[in-house]
Structure formats: C-alpha cells, structure tokens
C-alpha cells in the first residue's frame, strides 16, 4: 500500500481538512514540545506526536481492559470506534474519507505501539483492519466503492477482514480453490476460507476467488467485497488458538453466495497481484508489531530481574542474565532500525521487497528468541497465566508463521541476492 503522496488519494476537501486538523489538535494535546523530539532521520514532529497519542490510548484504554478481551475472545466494537474517532484507523487514507494522509512510517509507529500493549490479539485485530484488509479497497476501489465503504472503515463503524487463506492454500495463494462464476450482474462464490482474523465479527470481507478455473498458477484470481449477511455466506465456526486470544478467528463458507459485479475490486483475473502487493505492507506492520512486543517483554523483564532476589542478590546482579538481556536489547534495536528504514523506503515509493522480507524473517524469529529468554528469567512465575510474559510468549509464536513463514521470507531474500540474469 502506497502513501497518499503516491497513490493519488490526496484530497483537499473541507471535511477531510477538518478531520485531519482534529487529529493534529488531539495529538498536540499530549503536551509534546519541540525539545522532546528525538533526533531520528525518519521521524517528523507529526510522527512523534502521533506515537505519543497512540501510546496514551494503549496505556489508558487497552492495558486495563485487555485481560477481559482475552476472556471474551474479541475486542469490543466501542474500542474500535473510539480508535476511529481518534484517527487511528485511517492513518494513510484520504482526508476525504476521514483519514490522515500520513505515510508508511506512521503505519510502523502504530503497529509498534500496539505491539507494546502486550496484547497481541488486540494489536492484530486493529492491524488486519487497517493494513491487511482495507488496503485492498484503498488500492483498487473505484470512486463509488471508496465512497460507499471507506468512511465507515476509517470510522470503525465497519470492521474489515481479508479472506485469502484456504485449507490447501496458505502462502501458496495461487493454489486457492474458492470459485466465482459470473452469472449476469453477479458472481456466484463457492468455497471456504480458514484462519481468517476478524472473521467472526467483521462487517466487510475482502475475498480472493478463482474467476477463471482453467487458468494455471496465479492467473484467474479476482478480489471481491462480501458484506456480512450476504445470502450464501456464513461463519462456519470460530477457531480456538494457541495465542492472540483477544482476536477472533474464523472458518468461512461460501455456498452459492451471489455477489454483485459492482463488488469486484479491480480487474477480473488480476487479484493475485493485488494480494502480492499488499503482502509487503502486511509484512512491514507485522515486523513492527513484533518489535514492539519484544521491547515490551524486555521492559517487563528488567522490572522483574531488578526486584527478584535469589541467593541474597537480585537477578540483575548476575552477569549472565544482564548480558543476555543487553544482547537481546541490541538485536531488538537493530530490528527496529530495519523496520523504520524499510518504512521510509516504502514511503518514497521504492521497491523494498527484499528489505520487507528480511525484516519479516528477522523480527518474527527475534521476538520468539526474546520471549524465550524473558520467560526463562521470570522463573516459575513466567509459566503462570497471571504473568503477562506467559501470554506474550504464546502470542509471539505466530510471528514466524503468519503473513509469510520465515522460510518463505528467506527464499524471497535469497532470490534477490544475485542478479536476475544469474537466477535459475
């Protein structure tokens, strides 16, 4: 997903300017002065203010209530609507639809700060909506489609999900079997989707389906908007997960589900390229989320080891422990810089598939490595459900799997390490 400067979405409508000004006013209200801006080549004052506003929301609205959402299995709608009111759900979308027209650096900031909440399920609920599902509309939607759906998406009135993965097609998008047969002014969808985040409670689904069953490989896939309540579309079941418990995940079924031709996004049979394009944005935010989680885990562990006493001293006084944490902190900072450098490249419209693949692989593995050490240093308490680190360990496991496994990401990097003429 490109920033507004590159995707042609910039708007000077009065309503859009008003919405953007309200966001800037609310960000200024956090009291961050110019003297507080940390010297960083990628961050503007607007970025700094935005980070502080997201951080304040997480501290006051998420951390006190997150355990309740873990028990309930989803994030309440009033929380998401509040995020819409604050401008968090349309960071890079046009002002005309209530967005803020910021860049991919702001997207990374949002993901990193949500990751620091320590509730990975909450973070991914938001990020699927903002940066994995709705970009399909932002990138390929017609003016009529954008006007119809985007304002409610940005406001948090309609929550989005993206439905690509199937029982026999995960990262291998070309292998999907859900079909969409053209009948007059409609397409008839048949098939199923699995592991769909936001799948139980979403209002709008961006669905990949085969429109040309004779086409081989990646050809013949199209993207559709399917709204909740469409006849023939149903949530087959809510799925129980190892982690991300505050995120609802579902299996979806399409049985002669009639979708208007007007709900197709972009050209027929070009959906594979839309999915591939948005994978870059998805992997960027997942990497940023993982880095946020790793930072939060180290902070929690520092608090623990500087207070926990064994054999007459604190754990921090043991050289092996403090040096392992120091090394993990160094690795996390390296990953963080990779995230923001890549976000900057994306904001400039540069090709950064290699860098995105690097950071997704690196951050996805690193967050699990960090969690292992942090739980280890918590001792027996770290194995108890009442410990935040126990939940964070479970939540982190998906980062080397979802959005592209580490192995696939490393293949994407390897393919770009040698000149194209030398590839076999």
JOHU-V670454 format. One record per residue. N is the residue number from 1. PHI is phi in radians with two decimals (NA if undefined). D_CENTER is the distance of its C-alpha to the mean C-alpha in whole Angstrom. Layout:
# JOHU-V670454
n: (N;N)
phi: (PHI;PHI)
d_center: (D_CENTER;D_CENTER)
This chain:
# JOHU-V670454
n: (1;2;3;4;5;6;7;8;9;10;11;12;13;14;15;16;17;18;19;20;21;22;23;24;25;26;27;28;29;30;31;32;33;34;35;36;37;38;39;40;41;42;43;44;45;46;47;48;49;50;51;52;53;54;55;56;57;58;59;60;61;62;63;64;65;66;67;68;69;70;71;72;73;74;75;76;77;78;79;80;81;82;83;84;85;86;87;88;89;90;91;92;93;94;95;96;97;98;99;100;101;102;103;104;105;106;107;108;109;110;111;112;113;114;115;116;117;118;119;120;121;122;123;124;125;126;127;128;129;130;131;132;133;134;135;136;137;138;139;140;141;142;143;144;145;146;147;148;149;150;151;152;153;154;155;156;157;158;159;160;161;162;163;164;165;166;167;168;169;170;171;172;173;174;175;176;177;178;179;180;181;182;183;184;185;186;187;188;189;190;191;192;193;194;195;196;197;198;199;200;201;202;203;204;205;206;207;208;209;210;211;212;213;214;215;216;217;218;219;220;221;222;223;224;225;226;227;228;229;230;231;232;233;234;235;236;237;238;239;240;241;242;243;244;245;246;247;248;249;250;251;252;253;254;255;256;257;258;259;260;261;262;263;264;265;266;267;268;269;270;271;272;273;274;275;276;277;278;279;280;281;282;283;284;285;286;287;288;289;290;291;292;293;294;295;296;297;298;299;300;301;302;303;304;305;306;307;308;309;310;311;312;313;314;315;316;317;318;319;320;321;322;323;324;325;326;327;328;329;330;331;332;333;334;335;336;337;338;339;340;341;342;343;344;345;346;347;348;349;350;351;352;353;354;355;356;357;358;359;360;361;362;363;364;365;366;367;368;369;370;371;372;373;374;375;376;377;378;379;380;381;382;383;384;385;386;387;388;389;390;391;392;393;394;395;396;397;398;399;400;401;402;403;404;405;406;407;408;409;410;411;412;413;414;415;416;417;418;419;420;421;422;423;424)
phi: (NA;-1.52;-1.20;-1.10;-1.16;-1.93;-1.81;1.33;-1.64;-1.01;-2.45;-1.94;-1.12;-0.98;-1.10;-1.14;-1.10;-1.08;-1.10;-1.16;-1.10;-1.11;-1.11;-1.13;-1.11;-1.19;-1.19;-1.13;-1.15;-1.31;1.47;-1.51;-1.63;-1.00;-1.13;-1.57;-1.23;-1.35;-1.17;-2.62;-1.15;-1.73;-1.78;-1.74;-1.04;-1.10;-1.07;-1.09;-1.13;-1.09;-1.02;-1.13;-1.18;-1.10;-1.07;-1.12;-1.07;-1.06;-1.18;-1.67;-1.94;-1.74;-0.99;-1.23;-2.02;-1.02;-1.09;-1.10;-1.22;-1.06;-1.21;-1.29;1.56;-2.87;-1.62;-1.05;-1.12;-1.13;-1.19;-1.19;-1.14;-1.11;-1.11;-1.12;-1.06;-1.44;1.56;-1.42;-1.72;-2.42;-0.95;-1.94;-1.67;-1.08;-1.03;-1.04;-1.88;1.69;-1.44;-1.95;0.96;-1.52;-2.12;-1.22;-1.14;-1.11;-1.06;-1.12;-1.06;-1.00;-1.13;-1.10;-1.22;-1.15;-1.07;-1.21;-1.09;1.36;-1.97;-1.09;-1.14;-1.09;-1.02;-1.28;-0.98;-1.23;-1.24;-1.09;-1.10;-1.46;-2.27;-2.19;-1.73;-1.08;-1.02;-1.07;-1.24;-1.07;-1.40;-2.13;-1.21;-1.32;-1.00;-1.12;-1.15;-1.10;-1.18;-1.30;-1.99;-1.12;-1.00;-1.25;-1.16;-1.14;-1.40;1.38;-1.43;-2.18;-1.69;-1.88;-2.40;-2.06;-2.06;-2.04;-1.10;-2.25;-0.93;-2.00;-2.66;-1.82;-1.12;-1.43;-1.04;-1.08;-1.59;-1.14;-2.06;-0.98;-1.94;-2.35;-1.71;-1.32;-2.36;1.09;-1.60;-2.33;-1.94;-1.90;-1.66;-2.44;2.57;-2.52;-2.27;-2.36;1.04;-1.61;-1.18;1.22;-1.14;-1.32;-1.94;-1.15;-1.84;-2.50;-2.13;-1.78;-1.97;-1.64;-2.57;-1.41;-1.77;-2.28;-1.21;-1.48;-1.23;-1.66;1.05;-1.39;-1.34;1.53;-1.76;-2.27;-1.90;-2.30;-1.72;-2.08;-1.62;-0.96;1.58;-1.13;-0.96;1.59;-1.90;-2.61;-1.56;-1.20;-2.95;-1.47;-1.74;-1.63;-2.05;-1.19;-2.46;0.87;-1.18;-1.49;-1.91;-1.43;-2.32;-2.45;-1.76;-1.98;-2.29;-2.09;-2.20;0.86;-1.44;-1.59;-2.10;-1.03;-0.98;-1.11;-1.64;-1.35;-1.72;1.27;-1.29;-1.12;1.24;-1.99;-1.19;-1.02;-1.25;-1.16;-1.13;-1.10;-1.07;-1.37;-0.97;-1.12;-1.18;-1.02;-1.25;-1.08;-1.24;-1.15;-1.11;-1.14;-1.06;-1.07;-1.14;-1.08;-1.13;-1.13;-1.09;-1.13;-1.13;-1.13;-1.08;-1.07;-1.25;-1.05;-1.07;-1.23;-1.26;-1.45;-1.98;-1.23;-1.93;-2.44;0.93;1.51;-2.38;-1.31;-1.05;-1.09;-1.32;-1.58;-0.97;-1.04;-1.25;-1.19;-1.29;-1.13;-1.17;-1.09;-1.16;-1.11;-1.08;-1.14;-1.12;-1.13;-1.13;-1.08;-1.11;-1.10;-1.15;-1.11;-1.05;-1.30;-1.12;-1.18;-1.06;-1.14;-1.01;-1.11;-1.15;-1.59;1.32;-1.49;-1.25;-2.38;-1.04;-1.10;-1.15;-1.09;-1.15;-1.04;-1.21;-1.13;-1.17;-1.13;-1.21;-1.14;-1.36;-1.10;-1.08;-1.25;-1.11;-1.10;-1.08;-1.04;-1.11;-1.14;-1.17;-1.02;-1.33;-1.42;1.11;-1.04;-1.08;-1.16;-1.67;-1.54;-1.08;-1.31;-1.51;-1.04;-1.14;-1.09;-1.14;-1.16;-1.08;-1.13;-1.14;-1.26;-0.99;-1.23;-1.14;-1.61;-2.06;-1.23;1.33;2.09;-1.14;-0.96;-1.09;-1.19;-1.09;-1.18;-1.15;-1.10;-1.18;-1.03;-1.09;-1.80;-1.50;-2.16;-0.98;-1.01;-1.19;-1.69;-1.31;-1.87)
d_center: (12;15;16;18;21;21;20;23;21;23;25;28;28;30;27;25;26;27;23;22;26;25;21;23;26;24;22;26;27;25;28;27;30;30;31;28;26;25;27;24;24;21;20;22;24;21;18;20;21;17;16;19;19;15;17;20;18;16;20;21;19;17;19;22;21;18;21;22;18;18;22;21;18;16;15;18;18;20;17;15;17;18;15;16;19;18;16;13;11;13;13;14;15;19;21;23;21;20;17;18;18;16;15;12;14;13;9;9;12;9;7;10;12;10;10;14;14;15;13;10;11;11;7;5;8;7;3;5;8;7;5;6;9;11;11;13;16;15;16;19;20;24;25;26;23;21;23;23;20;18;20;19;15;15;17;15;19;17;14;12;11;11;14;15;16;19;22;23;20;17;16;20;18;22;23;22;25;24;27;27;31;32;35;36;34;31;29;30;27;27;25;23;19;18;15;13;10;12;15;17;17;15;18;17;16;15;17;18;22;25;28;30;31;33;31;30;27;24;26;27;23;22;19;20;19;21;21;22;25;26;29;28;25;24;22;24;23;20;19;20;18;18;16;13;16;15;12;14;14;17;19;20;24;25;29;31;28;29;27;28;28;27;24;23;21;22;25;26;26;23;20;19;19;17;14;15;15;11;10;11;8;6;8;8;5;5;9;9;7;10;13;12;13;16;17;18;19;22;23;23;25;27;28;29;31;33;35;35;39;40;44;44;41;38;35;34;38;38;37;35;32;32;32;29;27;28;27;24;23;24;22;19;20;21;17;16;18;17;14;15;18;15;14;17;18;16;17;20;20;21;20;18;17;19;17;14;15;17;14;12;15;17;14;13;17;18;16;18;21;20;20;23;25;24;25;28;29;29;31;32;30;27;27;28;25;26;25;21;21;22;19;17;18;17;14;14;15;13;11;14;14;11;9;13;15;17;20;18;17;20;22;20;21;25;25;25;27;30;31;31;34;35;32;33)
